[in-house]
Amino acid sequence: MELIQQLINGLMLGSMYALIAIGYTLVFGILNLLNLAHGEVFMFSGFFAAYAMNSFGLPLYLALPMSIMLAAILGILIERICFRPVKPQYHLAPLVSTIAAGTVLTSLAVKLGGSEPQVFQSTLSLPEWKLGGILISSTQLLILGIALVLMVGITLLLQRTRTGRAMRTLSENPVAAKLFGVNVNRIIVATFAISSLLAGVAGLLIGLRFEKISPFIGATMGLKGLAVMVIGGLGNVYGAMVGGLLIGLLEVLVVALPYGTAPFMDAVVWGFLVLVLLVKPSGLFGSRIQVERV
């Protein structure tokens, strides 16, 4: 029973990692560049929701959509400020500028609400069920359900919509995409907005689950998201989904082992990343990065 309980916890945590990793993957798959402010967007969305509820008394049903919209706007601003003005040959410039953007977001969060975690005062009052020895929280099920719905939604977006097909075409061959009439700038902006929206939702769900969120959690979760992306395969959305769930399960199982392994949780996760890179450098599901065609 304890194992089943931990598997439920691991799936919930892994779904958060998957949403963050998908955001990384969407941007990387199109531009072959990393948005290193992605983790801070994740943090700022949840932190802003808690701050708005605590400081202005906004109800939960208003604070959540406002924070999600804010996350999407932050993604667009990051693209306009940190990526678009940079010439393609300067590959390191966006990395440095997004690190700076992430630092600005962290500093802004600290300035707004202080360095202590913001508490979600208006949490969801949902029942819990106990099946045998398994305690199932409605909040956990809600979080897992929302994450899975978003994953399915992203899959359908990429496969069934005109925007998704344009994103895949741009990822495969930017020159061909332009020849086929794809509005490259519009698709890139949409990609950043969707990417940051996913990070924002993940930040809100983490805040709802643990009822608080720290202004410094962005770096930690951002690094975990990067690890998940590499494990699943660079630019591979499906790899990011499965990789996130695997890492979540691995973390929870390491903590649950009765051998005092909990302090080594991060070491096990990063060790797993090294193992994957040694055995299959392209990731578990293979990378889908752009290659230069001549």
N, C-alpha and C positions, 0 to 999 in steps of 0.2 A: 504494500500500500504506500509506503514511504517513497518507493521508486516512482510510482505513478504520480504522486503529489509533486515530486521534483521535476518530472517530465513536463507537467502542466506549467510549472514555474519557468522551466527552461524554454518552452515554446513561446511563452509570453515575452520573456527577455529577448529571445532570439528574433522575434518579430520586430522589436524596436531596432535591433542592429541591422536587420534586413532593410527596413525603411531608410535608415541613414545610408547604408551601402548602395542602395538603388539610386539615391540622389547623387552620390559620387559617380556612380557608373554611367548615368545618363550624360553628365557633363563630359566625363572622360571619353566616353564612346564617340562623341561628336568632335571635341576639340583636341583630344589627346593631352589634355591639361587637367590639373587638379585644382579644385576650389578648396583651399585649405581653411577657408572661413566657414565651411559647411557645418562643422561641429558647433561653432558659436551661433550660427543661425538656429540650430536645434535648441541650444540653451536659451537664446534670447526669446524665442517664442513662448516656451513654458514659463520663463521668468517674468515676461511681460504680463502674461495672463494672471499669474499669482499677484504681481504688483498692482495690476488694475483692480483686482478684487479686494486686495487689502487696503489700498490707498484711496480708491474712489468708490468702493462699494458696488462695483459692477457685478451683476449676477453671472453665474457660470455660463449660461446660454448666450450671453453677449460677449464675455471675455474670450471664449474659445474661438468663435469665427473671426473676431478682430485680430487675434494673435496669428491665426492661420493666414489671413490676408497680409498681415505685417511680414510674415516669413516670406511669402511670395514676392512682396515688394522689395525686401532686402536682397533676394536673389537677383532681381532685375537690376537693382542698383549696383550690386557687385559685378554683374556682367558689364554694365555701362562704364563703371569706374576702373575696374581692375583688369578687364580682359579686352574690351573693344578698342581702347586707344593704343594697345600694345601691338607692335609690328610682329608678324608671325615668326621672324627669325630669332626673336628674343624670348626663348622658351622659359627662362627662369624668372622673368619679370612678373608674370601673373602669380607665381608661387609666392614671391616676396610681398607683392601687393595684397594678396588675399590673407597672408599671415598678419599684415598690418590691419586689414579690415576686421579680422577676428579679434585682434587686440583692442581695437576701438569698440567693438560690440561688448566685450568683457568689461572694459572700463566704464562704458555707458551703463551697463547693468549694475555695476558696483556703485556708480554715482547715483542711480535712481533708487536702489533699494538697499544699499550697503553690501558688505561682503558675506553676511550670514545668509543661509538659505531662505528663500521666500516660501512661506507655508500656504498651501491651498486651503483657504478657510472654508470655501464652499465646495466640498467634495461630494461625490455621488453617494447617495444613501440607497444602496442596493442590497438585497438580501444575499445570504451565503447558504450554500447547500452542503450537507455532509452525507456522502455516500460511503458507507462503511467507515473506513479510517481516513477517507480522502475529503479534505475541505476544499470546496470549489467556490471561489469568490466570483460574484457577478461582475465585479469590476475587472477581474482578470479575463473573464470570458468576453466582456465588452471590448477590452483592449485588443485581445487576440482576434476577435471578429473584425474590428475596424482595420487592423493591420492586414488581415487576409483579404478583406474586400479591396483595400487599396492596391495590394499586390495583383489581384485579379484585374482590377481596373487599369493598372499600368500595362499589363499584358494585353488587354483588349485595345487600349489606346495605341500601342505600338503595332498591333497586328491588323486592326480593323478600321482605323481612322486615317483620314488624309494627312493630318499632322503627324501621326505615328509613322506612316509610310515615308513622309518627307524626312523625318528624323533618322530613320534607318538608311535611307538613300544618302543623306548627308554624312552619316557615319561610315558608310561603305566607300563612297567616292565623292568628295566635295565638288570636284570639277563637273562630274556627270550630273550632280544635283542641280548645279547652276544651269547647265544646258537643258535640263528638263523643266526649268522654270521655277525651281524652288526658291522661295524668298528666304535666303540664308539667314539674314539678320533676324527676321521674325521667328524662324524656327529656333535659333540660338536663344533668343529672349524667352520663348515659350519653354525651352528645355530648362533654363535656369529657374524660371518661375515654378515649374513642376517639381524640380529637384529640391528647391528650398521649401516648397509647400509640404513635401513628404517629411523633410527634416523637422519642420514646424509641428506637424501632427505628432511625430515621434516624441518631441519635447513635451507636448501637452499630455500625451499618454503616460510618459514617465512621471510627470508631475502628479497626475491623477492617481497613479498606482502607489507612489510612495508619499504622496501628500505634501511634498516639498521639492524644491529644485534649487541647486546651488549655482551661482554665477560662474563657477569655475569647472562645471561638469562638461563644458563643450569640448575641451581639449581631450579629455579621457574618452568620451563617446566618439569624438571624431577619429581618434586613432584606432579605436575598435572597428569603426566603420571602414576605415582604410584597410585594416587587416582582413575584414570579411570580403571586401572587393577583390583583394589579391588572392585570397583562398578560393573564391568562386571562379575567378578568371577576369582579367581586366576587360572592361567594357561589356561584360556578359550579365545582363539583367537577371536572367534565371539563376545564374551562378551566385549572384548577390543574394537572391532570395533564399536559396538553399544554404549558402554559406552562413548567413545570419542565424538561421535556425540551428545549424550545427554548433556554432560558437555559443549560442545561448544555452543549449543543452549541455555542452562540454563544461561551461562555467558552473552551472548549477550542480552537475554531477560531481565535479571536483570538490565543491563546498560540502556536498552531502556525504562524501566518503568518510568513514569512521577512522581515518588514519591521520588526522591532523593535517590534511592537505590544503585546507582553506586558505592559509597565507600564501600558498604558491599558485593561486588561481590564475593570476596574470602571466606567471612564468609558463604555465601549462598552455595557455592560449597562444602566446607568442612562440612557444616551442612547437606547437601544432602548425603554425604558419611556416616556420623554418622547415619542418618536415615536408609539408606540401610543396614548398619551393624546391626542395632537394629531389623529391620523387617526381613531381610534375610541375615544372616551372611556369607553365601556362595557366595554372590553376586547375581546380577539379573539373571544371566544365569548359576549359579552353578560353583563351582571350579573343576578343573581337575588336582589336584596335585597328586604326587606319594604318595602312602600309603605303609607302610611296610607290606609285605606278609610273613607269616610263614606257 
